[in-house]
């Protein structure tokens, strides 16, 4: 045995001992600290994740996202706004099969038809809640209207407008934080329309039956459009 081996043997043994103790401490800390923390985070996400997500979304949309009474989703970006069907209307119609939109450069007044949403040989007219000029049309949505059914906010616009006076026009809209109020009013109108057989309109959980309008007769749809201010 070499002298160096004899000399270094205690240090090798000590290094191994220290490594073993360190590994043990890491394992203990993992089970004492990390595991409980991870469990708590998962529990909070399970119990409150949906609500927290909505609160965060509403906070980020405060002052930027609005809804009109005739179910347009209006997103403001500096001095421009985008307009498209809101989530309630899309659930009622089950999306869209075709959309007719104005050309770029068109001047639109408040109350003028902004675009037509067509589905299953039915349609509805969304009138503009703002006055302004059409700056851009969403070609992707016009060519592939089925993307609206995904409810992805990225696709929920049809036209981009440069409003003349958005501060004036927004008086008739509700902010995203008040969306529940709009939804409750929407459901109340639907329930009154379908009373007494409201089960026709309600899915499990009390939400709107997806694509409900597609199952209605043309005459009933015309009457419901009037109730919902859909033109």
N, C-alpha and C positions, 0 to 999 in steps of 0.2 A: 504494500500500500504506500502510495506516495505521500510525502509530507503535506503537500497542498491539499490532498483529499482529506487527510486527518484534520487539517486546520479549517477547511471550509465546511466540513460535515455539520458542525453545530449551527452554522449560519443557514445551510440548506434546510435543516430541520426547523429552525426558527421561522424561515420564510414560508415554509409550507404551513406551519401552525398559524401564522398571521393571516395567510390567504384563506385558511379554513374558517377562522374566526370572522373575517370580513364577509365571507360568503354567508355565514350564518346570520350576521347582523342585517345584511341586505334582505335575506328571506324573512326575518322577523319583522323588519320595517315594512316590507311589502304587504304582509298579512295584517299587520296592525294598522297601517296608515292607508296604503293604496286601495286594498280591497274594500274597506268600509266607504272610502270616498267614492270609488267607482259605483258601488251599490247605491249610495245616496243619490248620485247624479242620475243614474238610470231610473230610480224611483221617481225623482222630480220630473224627469222628461216624460215618464209614463203617465203621471198624474196631471201635470200641468203643461206639457209640451205644446198641445194644440192651442191652449189659451195664450201662452207666452208668445207663440208664433204669431197669433192674430194681433196681440198687443204690439209686438215689434213691428209688424207690417203696418198697422194703423198709425203707429208713431212715425214711421218712415214716410208714410203717405200723407201725413198731416200737411194741409196746404197745397198738396200736389194732385191728389186723386179725388174726383167728385163723381156723383151719379145724378143724372137728370130724372125727373118724374116719368119720362117716357122710356126709361131703361136704356139710356146711353151711358157708357163708361167714359168719362172725360179725364184724361191725364194731362196735367200742365207741365211744360218744360220751358222755363224762362218765358219768352213771349209767344210760344207756340202751344197748341193743344192738339192731342189726338183724340179721336172719337170712334167708338165701336160699340157693339151690343154688350150689355152687361151680363153677368153670370146667371141672373134669374131668367132673363129672356132666352138665353141659350139653352138652359135646362128645359124650359117650357117647349121650345121648338126642336130640341134635340140637335142643335147645330144649324148649319145652313148648307143648302145644295148649290146655291148661286147667289151672287151679290151684284147689284147694279149701283155704281158709285159715280159721282160727278167727275168731270175732267179737271186736271190740274189747271189752276188759274181761275176757276169758277168762283164768282162772288155769291156767297150764301147769306141770306138774311135769317134772323130768328124766326122759327116756325116754318121755314122752307124745308122741303124734303132733302134730307142729307144723303141717305142711301136706302135701297130696297133690299130686304133680306128675304130670299125665296127658299121654300122647303116643301117637298111633297105636294107640289101643285098649289101651295098656299103661299101667301106673302104677308109682309108687314112693312110699313113705311116708318122709318125713324127720322123725325124732323129735328132740325138743328136747334140746340138751345143757345147757340152763340151766333153772332154775326161776324163774318170774316171771309177771307179768301182761302181757297183750297191750295195748299202748298205742295202736298204730296198725297198720292194714293198708294195704299199697300197692295202692290201687285201680287205678292205671295198669297195673300188672303183671297184676292179676286180670282186667281188661277187655281187655288186649292182651298176652297171655303171649308172643307172638312176639318182643317186645323183649328177652327173655332171651337169645335166640340171638345178639344183637349182642355179648354179653360186655362191654357197657359197665358199668363199676362203678356208675354212677349208678342202673342198673335192677336190680342184683343183690341185691335184698332183697324179701322178701315180707311179713314182719311185724316190727314194732318192739316190743321187750319191755323192761320194767323188772325186771331180775333181782333176786332176793332176796339172793343172795350170789355175785357174779360171780367174786370171787377164789377161792372154793371150786370153782365149776363149771369154771373155765378150766384146771384141772389136767389135764383129759382132752383139751385142745385143743393144736394146734401153732401157733406164731406164723407170720406171713407169711414171715419170713426162712427158715423151715424147710419152705416149700411144696414144694421139690424133693424132699425126703424123702417127703412124702405122695404126690407124683406118682409117684415110683419104686415105692413100695409098691403104688399103684393099678395101674400097668402090670404089675408082677410078678404080681398076682392075675389080671389079664386074660389074661396069657400062659399062666399055669398052666391057666386055664379053657379056653382055646382050643387048647392043645397037643394034638397036634403041629403043627396047621396055624395057626400064629400070624399068618400073613400076612393072615388074615381080619380081625384086629383092628388091624393096623398100617398106617398110611398112609405115604406117602413122608416120609422124615425121621424115622420111628419114632414119630410121634404117633398118637393114637387116631383110628381112622376116624370121621369126623364122622357122627353119627346111626347108629352101629353097632347100637344097641339096637333100632332100628326094623326092621332086617332079620332080627332073631332071631325064632324061634318063641316062642309064649307060654310053653311049658314051659322052654325054655332061659333065657328072661328071668327066670322065677321062680327058677331055680337060681342065676343070676348075681346077682340081688338079694340072695340069702342070703349069697353070697360077699362082696359089697360092703357088707353091713350096711345095706341100703336098705329093709328092712321088707317 
